[in-house]
Amino acid sequence: MRSDVTEYELSAPATLQEMLSLLAAEPGKYTPIAGGTELMVALGVGRLQSRSLLSLQHFQELRFLREEDGHVVIGANTTFTDLRRSALIAEHLPLLAQSASWTGAIANQNRGTLGGNIVNASPAADNPPVLLVYGASITLISASGMRTLDYNDFHLGYKKTQLRADELVHSVRIPLAYQGYRQYIRKVGTRNALAISKIALAGIARTEGTRIAEIRLGAASLTDRPIRCLAAEKALTGASLAADSLEATLQAGRAALAMEAKPIDDIRSTARYRSAVAENLLEEFLRSLAE
Amino acid sequence: MSKVQFLLNGQQQSVEVPPMKRLLDVLREDLRLTGTKEGCGEGECGACAVLMNGELVNSCLIPALQAEGTRLCTIEGVSTDGHLHPIQQCFLERGGAQCGICTPGMILATHQLLDKYPNPTMEQIQEGLGGNLCRCTGYMRIFESVQEAAALNPLAGK
């Protein structure tokens, strides 16, 4: 049932400092809202728990994308449209340009933000697997200052993250270090525009001759949170892509991925389908490396 | 209640509404502009699309307060001086509109598409309208309408 909007409070603090002070004064009271592409859907179907919201969408100081010491730093309020329009992202971080391009359709991309996609923390979210394989760090801001974490450590469980109730995401920082890496991403859903992933896999790899020197894999909807597939990475690092060993490498990768996959049955797909397709996506990536 | 002011179809508007009221409902109920339609209410169908500061957005997902200080264009603001915009004229002539529920959103999505790509490829048209569902036309006549509108280059010089 639709919510009664008169039961909800929303205000737009004049400054970021004012917003952080409000969050610090009564931690947990307020839910921050940026582009609204998630929370307004929850409101529409009567699932928006918090009755007090604070808009941070107008803070331009959180909407930036810049190059800094061999990294790209992306403010939390950066929209998916901003990411798609960035020449820097297109050139250096093509997987992020790709994931932004299928995060909803144009109207959602004009409003939805990278920070929102991260803190909503859906296991099916489109962009976290890419941030994981690119070795991102995440900076959080509160009235008491900033702290930076390895993004690998940010997601703790189903919709659980390291973000405290008095904190906002400030930015993510990604090294521009992937020239020469082979890069792969594929999302499997029911529709190109707007579909939520049944399963998605992102990967980057560096090869030396026919050997995999380094590989990183990130997945959506494979467990209760966005994950790096560390077991598969370990099984594949140093593995051979030569014609006579490719099948063995594929099997080793598939088996390791199967071990760490803990997908669920839900309205979008089944656990069995998700595991099988994740392995197929990995195989597709590995075969492309062998070419 | 919050006082929210914005520029709507070229005119300054001020409304007194609950801050979390959906912009869609503010347009339809408070301002009586019923050209903007509600489809899914979840941002998946594009029937409620309007232009906010020139960018396509779903008005069902925007709390009224976030419209403060913005420039909005709804389907009612697309025509000028009682004349249909060339995009509207093309949808009319090419059969791009049937029942009409998706049409305002389709027109505004086309508006943004042609702003960005004056001569769009079929792939760009399909992506530009990818967030707008139509249950009548099967889309082919909509795509033809967009191609026709692009050929007339309605946004040239704007």
Boltz contact constraints between the chains, C-beta under 6 A:
constraints:
  - contact:
      token1: [A, 5]
      token2: [B, 18]
      max_distance: 6.0
  - contact:
      token1: [A, 5]
      token2: [B, 20]
      max_distance: 6.0
  - contact:
      token1: [A, 5]
      token2: [B, 21]
      max_distance: 6.0
  - contact:
      token1: [A, 6]
      token2: [B, 18]
      max_distance: 6.0
  - contact:
      token1: [A, 8]
      token2: [B, 20]
      max_distance: 6.0
  - contact:
      token1: [A, 10]
      token2: [B, 19]
      max_distance: 6.0
  - contact:
      token1: [A, 10]
      token2: [B, 20]
      max_distance: 6.0
  - contact:
      token1: [A, 10]
      token2: [B, 63]
      max_distance: 6.0
  - contact:
      token1: [A, 10]
      token2: [B, 65]
      max_distance: 6.0
  - contact:
      token1: [A, 36]
      token2: [B, 61]
      max_distance: 6.0
  - contact:
      token1: [A, 36]
      token2: [B, 62]
      max_distance: 6.0
  - contact:
      token1: [A, 37]
      token2: [B, 43]
      max_distance: 6.0
  - contact:
      token1: [A, 37]
      token2: [B, 61]
      max_distance: 6.0
  - contact:
      token1: [A, 40]
      token2: [B, 61]
      max_distance: 6.0
  - contact:
      token1: [A, 41]
      token2: [B, 42]
      max_distance: 6.0
  - contact:
      token1: [A, 44]
      token2: [B, 41]
      max_distance: 6.0
  - contact:
      token1: [A, 55]
      token2: [B, 66]
      max_distance: 6.0
  - contact:
      token1: [A, 57]
      token2: [B, 66]
      max_distance: 6.0
  - contact:
      token1: [A, 105]
      token2: [B, 130]
      max_distance: 6.0
  - contact:
      token1: [A, 105]
      token2: [B, 131]
      max_distance: 6.0
  - contact:
      token1: [A, 106]
      token2: [B, 56]
      max_distance: 6.0
  - contact:
      token1: [A, 106]
      token2: [B, 131]
      max_distance: 6.0
  - contact:
      token1: [A, 107]
      token2: [B, 49]
      max_distance: 6.0
  - contact:
      token1: [A, 107]
      token2: [B, 56]
      max_distance: 6.0
  - contact:
      token1: [A, 107]
      token2: [B, 57]
      max_distance: 6.0
  - contact:
      token1: [A, 107]
      token2: [B, 58]
      max_distance: 6.0
  - contact:
      token1: [A, 107]
      token2: [B, 131]
      max_distance: 6.0
  - contact:
      token1: [A, 108]
      token2: [B, 43]
      max_distance: 6.0
  - contact:
      token1: [A, 110]
      token2: [B, 55]
      max_distance: 6.0
  - contact:
      token1: [A, 110]
      token2: [B, 56]
      max_distance: 6.0
  - contact:
      token1: [A, 110]
      token2: [B, 57]
      max_distance: 6.0
  - contact:
      token1: [A, 111]
      token2: [B, 57]
      max_distance: 6.0
  - contact:
      token1: [A, 193]
      token2: [B, 130]
      max_distance: 6.0
  - contact:
      token1: [A, 193]
      token2: [B, 131]
      max_distance: 6.0
  - contact:
      token1: [A, 194]
      token2: [B, 44]
      max_distance: 6.0
